Amino acid sequence: MLLRGAKEVAKFLFMAKFKKVSSLLEKKRIISKEIEDLQNECTHSGKSIKSIKEHEVSSTFIFRWICNNCEKMIGIPNEQEIKKYLNGS
């Protein structure tokens, strides 16, 4: 009987974690949509070159023009712009 109770507790804990993950993913989706809407409304009046991750889970970094106001990627710097950025001028 004790073993059955332990299995039920384990199942309950698993389901609780699953619901928590689902809830967090839904919140992430809502926040991402809100950020996207704000970025689309931005006039991108100022920009800077920044080194950003190529993908969310990537360890590779790339250079991109990023809006100073909304953090949206708005372009790809050319080789001369990257050299200027790296030289600090």
C-alpha positions in Angstrom: 0.0 0.0 0.0 2.9 2.4 0.8 4.4 1.8 -2.6 1.2 2.7 -4.3 1.0 5.9 -2.3 4.6 6.8 -3.3 3.7 6.2 -7.0 0.7 8.5 -6.7 2.9 11.2 -5.0 5.5 10.9 -7.8 2.8 11.2 -10.4 1.3 14.2 -8.7 4.7 15.9 -8.5 5.3 15.2 -12.2 2.0 16.7 -13.2 2.6 19.7 -11.0 5.9 20.4 -12.7 4.3 19.8 -16.1 1.6 22.4 -15.4 4.2 24.8 -14.1 6.3 24.4 -17.3 3.2 24.9 -19.4 2.2 28.0 -17.5 5.7 29.5 -17.8 5.8 28.7 -21.6 2.5 30.5 -22.0 3.7 33.5 -20.1 6.9 33.5 -22.3 4.7 33.5 -25.4 2.6 36.4 -24.1 5.7 38.4 -23.2 7.4 37.7 -26.5 4.3 38.9 -28.4 4.2 42.1 -26.3 7.9 42.8 -27.0 7.4 42.2 -30.7 4.5 44.6 -30.8 6.5 47.3 -29.0 9.5 46.8 -31.3 7.3 47.1 -34.4 5.9 50.4 -33.1 9.5 51.8 -32.4 11.0 54.3 -34.9 14.5 52.9 -34.3 16.0 56.4 -34.1 19.3 55.3 -32.8 21.4 52.2 -33.4 24.6 50.5 -32.2 26.6 47.5 -33.2 26.4 44.7 -30.7 27.6 41.2 -30.4 24.6 38.9 -29.9 24.0 35.2 -29.9 23.3 33.7 -33.3 20.4 31.6 -31.8 18.9 31.5 -28.3 20.7 28.2 -27.5 23.9 29.0 -29.5 27.3 29.7 -28.3 28.2 31.5 -31.5 28.1 35.3 -31.4 27.5 37.6 -34.4 27.6 41.4 -35.0 24.3 43.1 -35.7 22.9 46.6 -35.7 20.6 46.8 -32.6 18.0 49.6 -31.9 19.1 51.6 -28.8 15.5 52.0 -27.7 13.8 48.7 -28.2 16.7 46.2 -28.6 15.4 44.9 -32.0 17.9 43.7 -34.5 17.6 46.1 -37.4 20.5 45.3 -39.7 23.8 43.7 -40.4 26.9 45.8 -40.3 29.4 45.7 -43.2 33.0 44.7 -42.8 34.2 48.2 -42.4 31.6 49.0 -39.7 32.7 45.9 -37.8 36.4 46.8 -38.0 35.5 50.3 -36.7 33.5 48.8 -33.9 36.3 46.4 -32.9 38.9 49.2 -32.9 36.7 51.3 -30.6 36.4 54.3 -32.9 
